[in-house]
Amino acid sequence: ISERSLQYLRKVYQETGEIVRTPVCVGRPRILDSLDAHACIERQPDIYLTEMQDQLRETCSVEVSIATISRTIRRRGFTRKKVTRPSVEHDEDDRAAYKMLVGEHFQPEHLVFAD
């Protein structure tokens, strides 16, 4: 380790009491707070980006591009998958009966599944 590095580490330790300085956020401040986008998604999970842009303009007085909204919600961990509702015809009892029927009449090596 160089002498200059030791001087720097000593200075940081004297100022903060830690060896590592807390990173300072650099760059331009974000226009869109991720909490605003999160609130829009919580209210309406299947909202389109254009609709979210309109809501943010009306409720938060924030004018942002669709690309900015997309990056923000991706940063928050949301995916592009749309939430679907189970079909009306979906019946757990029928499904269980079908599984029993297949299990009784077919061996596992006779079944083929394709995606």
Secondary structure as UniProt FT lines:
FT   HELIX           3..16
FT   HELIX           34..43
FT   TURN            45..46
FT   HELIX           49..60
FT   HELIX           66..75
FT   TURN            76..77
FT   TURN            88..89
FT   HELIX           92..105
FT   HELIX           108..110
//
